[in-house]
Amino acid sequence: MQLSLSANPRLQSLGWEQRKADARTRQADARPNPQLSIGVESAAGASAGSEATLSVGQLLELGGKRDARVALARAEGRVALLD
């Protein structure tokens, strides 16, 4: 039995399929990254110099989007393991 497992690439890949499914579920469960933007403007001919703008943004997921994304990733993982 051990020889069959070690010599059959299809059987060896089953462990990797489970890991890939787990990784997809973790990725789906991750919250979006915050965004940081920096802008510098220089008015030509103005004696005042330049103006800098800094903004921070965070996407707020509403309406169960994250839960739906995780449920889909879990379902796809179960299907992948059945193949």
C-alpha positions as a printed Julia matrix, in Angstrom:
83×3 Matrix{Float64}:
   0.0    0.0     0.0
   2.82   2.39    0.88
   4.48   1.67   -2.46
   1.24   2.5    -4.29
   0.96   5.84   -2.51
   4.57   6.79   -3.14
   4.56   5.77   -6.82
   1.2    7.26   -7.91
   1.37  11.01   -8.65
  -2.44  11.31   -8.62
  -2.62   9.94   -5.08
   0.27  12.14   -3.99
  -1.53  15.24   -5.23
  -4.55  14.67   -2.98
  -2.76  16.26   -0.04
  -1.92  19.29   -2.15
  -5.54  19.65   -3.29
  -6.61  19.91    0.36
  -3.93  22.52    1.04
  -4.98  24.55   -2.01
  -8.62  24.44   -0.91
  -7.65  25.59    2.61
  -5.53  28.41    1.19
  -8.39  29.61   -1.04
 -10.74  29.64    1.94
  -8.25  31.65    4.03
  -7.78  34.11    1.17
 -11.54  34.52    0.76
 -11.84  35.19    4.51
  -9.21  37.95    4.45
 -10.38  41.53    4.79
  -9.43  44.01    2.05
  -6.2   45.93    2.6
  -6.4   49.6     3.55
  -5.22  52.1     0.96
  -2.88  55.03    1.45
  -2.58  57.77   -1.15
  -0.16  60.68   -1.25
  -0.34  63.46   -3.8
   1.8   66.54   -4.34
   0.73  69.41   -6.58
   2.78  72.36   -7.62
   1.05  75.42   -9.0
   3.16  76.89  -11.78
   4.03  80.48  -11.1
   2.65  80.45   -7.58
   4.95  81.82   -4.94
   3.34  79.71   -2.2
   5.05  76.49   -3.33
   3.33  73.13   -3.46
   0.38  71.42   -1.82
   0.42  67.87   -0.42
  -2.57  65.62    0.1
  -2.67  62.46    2.2
  -5.68  60.12    2.27
  -6.42  56.79    3.9
  -9.23  54.49    2.73
 -10.73  51.21    3.84
 -13.33  49.19    1.94
 -16.27  48.23    4.14
 -17.98  45.12    2.85
 -21.71  45.15    3.55
 -24.56  42.78    2.84
 -22.79  39.55    3.74
 -20.39  39.72    0.8
 -17.48  38.33    2.8
 -19.54  35.46    4.23
 -20.8   34.61    0.74
 -17.24  34.68   -0.65
 -16.04  32.32    2.11
 -18.99  29.96    1.6
 -18.25  29.83   -2.13
 -14.55  29.08   -1.51
 -15.49  26.27    0.9
 -17.95  24.78   -1.59
 -15.39  24.96   -4.4
 -12.87  23.25   -2.1
 -15.29  20.39   -1.42
 -15.94  19.99   -5.15
 -12.22  19.99   -5.92
 -11.65  17.21   -3.41
 -14.36  15.08   -5.03
 -12.67  15.18   -8.45
